[in-house]
């Protein structure tokens, strides 16, 4: 069984469809219809809820798309919906600010917007405009426009008294401590089942017993099989709360990122060493998705347009795979074999990603080309990492997404650069070699001709930025 708090009400569930999303649980099992389904794919934000998790002696709040979150992910946590915000007979500051600034709409999108504002206010008392825009980027507004909503987010905690979530935090912390998982949990409806292991050893045992089980961490892609394609997942293993897979550590030589660490958690350490990687993660998707999606999931999904693999390949990252007590480390580039085919063996799982520190690791840049800046999938993603000494290119690592069936290095382009002088003439030669590296396809995101032209132009852009840092325009979107 799983246990969680629905605001302050203890919920205990055991006989429940493990494919049930939090959105459907709220609407069909709890009668809470404030949370809406707009897209069932994590794009619109109408279904945004807030989940509170223990973080020492306090609660850390994060906004999530409930349409992509399975109920098993709530074990040991607090779920907060728009129905919980009212403060006695008064509105919550986030709600009142929407009224005062004329930001409220028809009622379909507004609850999700309010929940994103609530999470922002709980984490940042006085957010600036950039933080407000980031928090609201995953909520599509169709009626009033964004100006009054942004004004409401800026106003919501000005001269506001502490809300009930602050005044009752100690009591909520105590209740959350009482329901923290101490043993493996299970949900089942009689045919489908899900497990919540509490240790990596339990996870290994489950994979031996259920080799065809699907691993679930953030679920921002896996959940689409249920919500978009209506395919039942027979066995799920939720690993999003495994401490051993969420750890992030930094040494003098490398950054180790647990496979279940959220993209939001990975941002800070990666941004410190590689600002272009940080900028890329800012545009990875909405904050709701980044709060939930994991680095290991983005790799394991093996999508040719996943944003993190090309960057990690360009940085010469390693992947640690585990099966039982057996552990092996491979170059991340060798993980991808063909479209959706990887080197991961039955019973294996991704344990961690190892990234070299920035010192002496070249000059890294990443360029994401998409139809809109926020919350959009790449048409082409290019990542470049060259070492240049005394005007000579010592080494080159270049990887692309969206150009092949897998995230892939531009090997011939790298050969044309390595050992050559750092000049525009060399770049032009490398662009010719790049034409032989890839045969991109045409789809609704871009034509093959556009993809090749853009990839080629990225080389020129990289040269210009390295030669003239003041011209730098990294990770810009083009329509």
KAWO-V476253 format. One line per field, one symbol per residue. burial: + if it has 9 or more other ideal C-beta (glycine too) atoms within 8 Angstrom, else -. A space follows every 10 residues. Layout:
BEGIN
burial: ???
END
This chain:
BEGIN
burial: -++++++--- --++-+-+++ +++++++-+- -+--+++++- ++-+++++++ ++++----++ ++++++++++ ++++++++++ ++--+++--- +++++++++- +-+-+---++ ++++++++++ +-----+--- ++++++++++ +--+---+++ ++++++---- --+-+--++- -++-++--+- +--++++++- -+++++++-+ -++++++--- --++-+++++ +++++++--- --+-++++++ ++-+++++-- ---+++++++ +++++++-++ +-++-+++++ ++++++++++ ++++++++++ -+-+++++++ ++++++++++ +++------+ +++-++---- -+++--++++ +++++++--- ++++++++++ ----++-+++ ++++++++-- -++--+++++ ++++-+++++ -+++-+++-+ -----++-++ +++++-++-+ ----++-+-+ ++-+++-+++ ++++++---- ---++-+--
END
